[in-house]
Amino acid sequence: QVQLVESGGGLVQAGGSLRLSCAASGRTFSRYAKGWFRQAPGKEREFVAAITWGTTSTSYAESVKGRFSISTDNAKNTVFLEMNSLKPEDTAVYYCAATYVGWGSLVTGPHEYDYWGQGTQVTVSS
């Protein structure tokens, strides 16, 4: 069992930056694929970024490429989402997710993840 707790959300002006953190329980968290998703009011949950375990390959939604960066600190059982050049359309609740898959597997579909955090609100003002 893995428990995920996000932090780092808040209110920021357009063009600003935020760094989200997701702390996980479990000794084998380093062997989980991780991802970030977001959900805006009235919209479905959408993929933002994903990272493998082992290869640390990454994948990003087109809307955030070049602005967001996903990374992990296995020693701290934490996955991060660095968000720069934020736009009002980035406003959403952000969720981290994890799933136990094979080495080097990128997971981008929300239905493929087994564990979810409670979410953290990110609000970008114009």
Steps between C-alpha positions, in 0.01 A plus 500: 500500500621848411369825645564827318480850645534807276610845610619825349186629333379855537412826331749646254491770234527413133864453405591380846625165623403233748657172606268219597621213715351157552629301795443126499502226757638160414854372468472407133363832376811541290375208288169664416417699192375843606283762342329832549146572388273800536129567504339836444137571602258339258774316314635148501827409667783544252855377473776750576830312537641154568833347594623142494702323760844379399545702184342822629355562158228762498188593306301823499170626374544734205345784697779494761805399297790735555336651811456208742755247617445175692775349714548261789712476813501131581688552826210715619222296334383818331396601151500864395331712237681824424262741328630814330341768282163416648186599315142549623402186309733300727256562786384162631530249779823310444530134593800274518462132421709185511486146371725196519607414144800366317833672481496794261123506444339840449139515614284784375141378536322578827331159500843335507591643839420320823586762761395864519561793730226727631590786268633852544339814359696716257344834407661729243366854485518713186 
